[in-house]
């Protein structure tokens, strides 16, 4: 594993990101659902700590799932909870609009918020940014795009979290007070999302994190056979073939070193999912 792999998830970065996570969840207007690396961290840390006497790796970016009714019109969209969430993140929390959501630059050592112009005054290694990716649960985004000016990548696997009870209250998983209606996606949904996302990743450290997260969800949350059966209900043969074509022994080894576990354990836990 290169130092660059781990540098994305050092304590200074993930601690600040978790602080931002609290603010984001407090500002969001339900229905919203936590996805991605922070959701994985919260699901797996208890089991991971029992095995290794340390918490599971944190995250840098924040994935915020939103529910969109497919019959909302362009005129209705600005009056919805989605619009309220976007407005709070941009206007109240001061995040900058990005391609698929929002971002904020920070000084790595001090945690100081920086504008884009201020960030250019510092060496790149002293700067990191927290991205808030907005993840809709439907591909029917024409009205969203017309109302808000961007089209975030959809995650249809998120839809059961909002409509079929495949999510729980985030407040049950965090030490801080989260709004009662804010959700965290179920582990099997997160695992299926990781399988589908990894082949599309263009950044090495994100691909490694996907593998590490998939292993952790399969191995440290509940009985292995129970979660693998649940994951399979959300995948098809093409998902599995594409994923396996995108993984190698070298990538498995680097992912294992990212979280400090045995490489054969990590690879076998994932490969057994596809048997």
Order of alpha helices (4+ residues) and beta strands (2+ residues): alpha-alpha-beta-alpha-beta-alpha-alpha-beta-beta-beta-alpha-beta-alpha-alpha-beta-beta-alpha-alpha-alpha-alpha-alpha-alpha
